[in-house]
Amino acid sequence: MKKTMFIALLLVFGVFIAGCVNQAPSTGTQTTQEQTTSQETQTTTTPIERYPLKVVDFANREVTIESEPERIVSLAPSITETLYFIGALDKVIGITKWDNYPENVQEGRTVVGDMDPNIEVIASLNPDLIIALSYHIRYLDQLEKIAPVLIIEPQSIEGIYNALELLGNVTNRPEQAQEVIIDMKNKIEDIQKKVEGKRKPKVFYIVWGDPLMTAGNGTFINELLALAGGDNIFGDVQGWAQVSIEEVIARNPEVIILPPSAGITANELCQGALANTDAVKNGNVYTLSNDDIIARQSPRIVEGLEEIAMFLYPEEFNFQGQPLVCEASAG
């Protein structure tokens, strides 16, 4: 069961056209002024033609969107969340069984699968756009027979900005997308200002308890730890890495952070060899409130960043966490 949860956890992790207004020169006569006014009115009320729209997705595929999408199937919670933030959730008719944000997102929408899409169900919905992850490229031939397919899978904060801009253009929500990007950047800047110049605590992030897995360079977690002012003790390894308890003890983290689905609890660390680290000895072991705020590549990633920063610098964020207290063993 733990192995199944771990595999699922890794899967979760792994053109504007401008118009010009032509003004006729005034001759001073009433007739000419009326004609000019009429010309200006007609020009300024002509809608900008956004479609058909050609875009390049995250798989470097050129995709043509013939008209504004009104029936979208989302094949990942991160995609659904991003559409929600830019005000395009009303266009989404199909989602996965894992979608849980915003609240009641399942209501009035058809579940089209988990990680693997149900092709027949998707076809029955008659969508005009399918938005998927890189994982779904294996289904691309089948999906493209139903509707255009966009692959959206950012691997960094900058990538999330790019995803917002792309989806904003595709769904005709460019202004809303820019507002979300600006809001994210402002929140990240505020967090960084609070931790700027502080000594960076050594951090160990537990992705999975058995085998012991962590997040190294090139992962969202590593980027979040750095933005939050932490020093990832395994920042020198690449990607999602299995590490030994001996390595962790040798690097002696001052703070340990884990998600709720790590397969091990903070209290269980008291019973193992990691109790010899400064993090456990000093009670600096923290569990995130929610897996999704660090596992999904959506604007909610800022919530995960803020929690991590609070764990590392509680005094700067007025955070009063309950310290981990290990009971002394009898012997």
C-alpha positions in Angstrom: 0.0 0.0 0.0 2.8 2.4 0.9 4.6 1.6 -2.4 1.4 2.4 -4.3 1.1 5.7 -2.5 4.7 6.5 -3.2 4.4 5.9 -6.9 1.2 8.0 -7.1 3.0 10.8 -5.2 5.9 10.8 -7.7 3.4 10.9 -10.6 1.8 13.9 -9.2 5.3 15.4 -8.8 7.1 14.3 -11.9 -0.6 37.0 -29.5 -2.2 40.0 -29.4 -3.3 41.7 -32.6 -3.3 45.4 -32.2 -5.7 47.7 -34.1 -5.2 51.2 -35.2 -7.7 54.0 -35.1 -7.6 56.0 -38.3 -8.7 59.6 -37.8 -9.8 61.7 -40.8 -8.5 65.3 -40.9 -11.0 67.9 -39.9 -12.3 70.4 -42.4 -14.3 72.3 -39.9 -17.7 71.4 -41.4 -20.4 69.6 -39.5 -20.7 66.8 -42.2 -17.0 65.9 -42.0 -17.1 65.9 -38.2 -20.0 63.5 -38.2 -18.2 61.2 -40.7 -15.1 61.3 -38.6 -17.1 60.5 -35.4 -18.8 57.6 -37.2 -15.4 56.2 -38.4 -13.9 56.4 -34.9 -17.0 54.7 -33.4 -16.9 51.9 -35.9 -13.1 51.3 -35.5 -13.0 51.3 -31.7 -16.0 48.9 -31.4 -14.6 46.3 -33.8 -13.6 43.3 -31.6 -10.0 42.0 -31.7 -9.8 38.7 -33.6 -7.8 36.4 -31.3 -8.7 33.2 -33.0 -7.6 31.0 -34.7 -4.7 31.1 -32.3 -1.4 29.2 -32.7 0.6 28.4 -29.6 3.5 26.3 -28.5 2.9 24.1 -25.5 5.3 22.6 -22.9 6.1 19.7 -25.1 7.3 22.1 -27.8 4.2 21.2 -30.0 2.5 23.8 -32.1 -1.2 23.7 -31.4 -4.0 25.6 -33.2 -7.0 26.7 -31.3 -9.7 27.5 -33.8 -12.1 29.4 -31.5 -12.4 30.3 -27.8 -12.6 27.1 -25.8 -15.9 26.6 -24.0 -15.7 22.9 -23.1 -12.4 22.0 -21.6 -11.3 18.7 -20.2 -8.5 19.0 -17.6 -6.4 15.9 -17.0 -4.6 17.1 -13.8 -5.6 19.0 -10.6 -2.7 21.5 -11.2 -4.3 22.4 -14.5 -7.8 22.8 -13.1 -6.4 25.0 -10.3 -4.6 27.2 -12.7 -7.7 27.6 -14.8 -9.6 28.5 -11.6 -7.1 31.2 -10.7 -7.4 32.9 -14.1 -11.2 32.8 -14.1 -11.7 30.1 -16.6 -13.1 27.3 -14.4 -16.6 27.8 -15.9 -15.2 26.4 -19.1 -14.1 23.1 -17.5 -16.5 20.2 -18.0 -14.2 17.2 -17.3 -11.7 16.7 -14.4 -9.9 13.8 -12.6 -10.9 12.0 -9.5 -8.0 13.7 -7.6 -9.3 17.3 -8.2 -10.3 18.9 -4.9 -9.7 22.6 -5.3 -11.5 24.9 -5.3 -14.0 23.4 -2.9 -16.9 21.6 -4.6 -15.0 21.5 -7.9 -16.4 18.0 -8.6 -19.9 19.3 -8.6 -21.4 19.6 -12.1 -18.3 18.2 -13.8 -17.6 14.7 -15.1 -14.7 12.6 -13.8 -12.7 11.4 -16.8 -10.2 9.2 -14.9 -7.4 9.4 -12.4 -3.9 9.7 -13.9 -5.0 7.6 -16.8 -7.8 9.2 -18.9 -11.0 7.3 -19.9 -11.0 8.0 -23.6 -14.6 7.0 -24.1 -15.9 9.3 -21.4 -13.8 12.2 -22.7 -15.2 11.7 -26.2 -18.7 11.6 -24.9 -18.3 15.1 -23.5 -17.5 16.5 -26.9 -14.8 18.9 -25.6 -13.2 21.6 -27.7 -9.9 21.5 -25.8 -8.0 18.9 -23.7 -5.2 20.1 -21.4 -2.9 17.4 -20.1 0.5 16.6 -18.6 3.6 15.1 -20.2 2.5 11.7 -18.7 -0.5 11.8 -21.1 1.6 12.0 -24.3 1.2 8.2 -24.4 -2.5 8.8 -25.1 -1.9 11.7 -27.5 -3.0 9.9 -30.7 -6.4 9.0 -29.1 -6.9 12.3 -27.5 -6.2 14.4 -30.6 -9.0 12.5 -32.4 -11.3 14.1 -29.9 -10.0 17.7 -29.6 -6.8 19.8 -29.7 -4.5 18.8 -26.9 -2.2 21.2 -24.9 0.6 19.8 -22.7 1.1 22.0 -19.6 3.7 20.9 -17.1 5.9 23.6 -15.5 9.0 22.5 -13.6 9.7 25.8 -11.8 8.1 29.0 -10.5 9.0 30.7 -13.8 7.3 27.8 -15.6 4.1 28.4 -13.6 4.2 32.0 -14.9 4.6 30.7 -18.4 1.7 28.3 -17.9 -0.5 31.1 -16.6 0.3 33.3 -19.6 -0.3 30.5 -22.1 -3.6 29.4 -20.6 -4.7 33.0 -20.3 -4.1 33.5 -24.0 -5.8 30.3 -25.0 -8.9 30.8 -22.9 -9.2 34.5 -23.6 -8.3 35.5 -20.1 -4.9 37.3 -20.6 -5.5 40.1 -18.2 -6.6 37.8 -15.4 -3.5 35.6 -16.0 -1.2 38.7 -15.7 -2.9 39.7 -12.4 -2.2 36.2 -11.0 1.4 36.4 -12.1 1.9 39.8 -10.5 0.2 38.6 -7.3 2.5 35.6 -7.1 5.6 37.7 -7.7 4.6 40.2 -5.0 4.0 37.5 -2.4 7.3 35.8 -3.2 9.1 39.1 -3.0 7.5 39.8 0.4 8.7 36.4 1.7 12.2 36.9 0.5 12.5 40.3 2.1 11.6 38.8 5.5 14.4 36.2 5.2 17.0 38.3 3.4 20.3 38.4 5.2 19.4 35.7 7.7 21.6 32.7 8.4 20.3 29.8 6.3 19.3 26.8 8.4 20.3 23.4 7.1 17.1 21.6 5.9 16.2 18.0 5.2 13.0 17.5 3.2 11.5 14.0 3.5 9.6 13.0 0.4 9.1 9.4 1.5 10.0 7.6 4.7 10.8 4.0 3.5 13.0 4.0 1.5 14.1 7.4 2.6 13.7 9.8 -0.3 14.4 13.5 -0.6 14.3 16.3 -3.1 17.5 17.5 -4.8 18.5 20.0 -7.4 16.1 20.5 -10.2 12.9 19.9 -8.2 10.2 22.3 -7.1 11.0 21.5 -3.5 14.6 22.5 -3.8 13.5 25.8 -5.4 11.0 26.5 -2.6 13.6 25.7 0.1 16.0 28.2 -1.5 13.4 30.9 -1.9 12.3 30.4 1.7 15.9 31.0 2.9 16.9 27.4 3.6 20.0 25.4 2.8 18.9 22.0 1.4 21.4 19.5 2.7 20.9 17.4 -0.4 20.9 20.3 -2.9 24.0 18.7 -4.4 22.1 15.6 -5.6 19.9 15.6 -8.7 16.1 15.1 -8.7 14.2 12.8 -6.4 16.9 10.8 -4.6 17.1 7.9 -2.2 19.5 8.6 0.6 20.7 6.7 3.6 20.1 7.5 7.3 23.8 7.7 7.8 24.1 10.4 5.1 21.4 12.4 6.8 23.0 12.1 10.2 26.4 13.1 8.8 24.9 16.2 7.2 23.0 16.9 10.5 19.9 19.0 9.5 18.7 21.8 11.8 15.2 21.5 10.4 13.2 18.6 9.0 10.1 19.1 6.9 7.8 16.5 5.5 4.4 16.3 3.8 1.4 14.5 5.4 1.8 11.6 2.8 5.4 10.9 3.5 4.6 7.4 4.9 6.2 8.5 8.2 5.1 10.9 10.9 7.2 13.5 12.8 6.7 11.6 16.0 8.0 8.4 14.4 11.3 10.1 13.8 11.8 10.0 17.6 12.0 6.2 17.4 14.7 6.0 14.8 18.2 7.0 14.1 17.2 10.5 12.9 16.5 11.3 16.5 20.3 11.9 16.6 20.0 15.0 14.3 19.8 18.5 15.7 16.4 19.0 14.0 14.8 16.2 16.1 16.8 17.0 19.3 15.6 20.6 19.2 12.0 19.9 18.1 12.4 21.5 14.7 10.4 18.9 12.7 7.4 20.2 10.8 4.6 18.7 8.8 3.1 20.7 6.0 -0.6 21.3 6.2 -1.3 19.9 2.8 0.5 17.9 0.2 -1.1 19.7 -2.7 0.5 23.1 -2.0 4.0 21.8 -2.8 3.1 18.9 -5.1 0.9 20.7 -7.7 2.4 23.1 -10.3 -0.2 25.8 -9.8 -0.3 29.3 -8.2 -1.0 27.6 -4.9 2.7 26.7 -4.7 3.1 30.2 -3.1 1.1 28.8 -0.1 3.7 26.0 0.2 6.5 28.5 0.0 5.1 30.6 2.8 4.6 27.6 5.1 8.2 26.5 4.5 9.5 30.0 5.3 7.4 30.0 8.5 9.0 26.8 9.6 12.5 28.1 8.9 12.0 31.6 10.4 9.0 31.4 12.8 9.9 34.7 14.5 9.7 36.6 11.2 6.3 35.3 10.4 4.8 35.3 13.9 4.5 31.5 13.7 4.1 29.5 16.9 4.4 25.9 16.0 4.1 23.0 18.4 7.7 21.7 18.8 8.3 18.0 18.5 9.1 16.5 21.9 10.5 13.0 21.9 9.9 11.0 25.1 13.0 9.6 26.7 13.3 5.9 26.3 13.6 3.7 29.4 16.7 1.6 29.7 
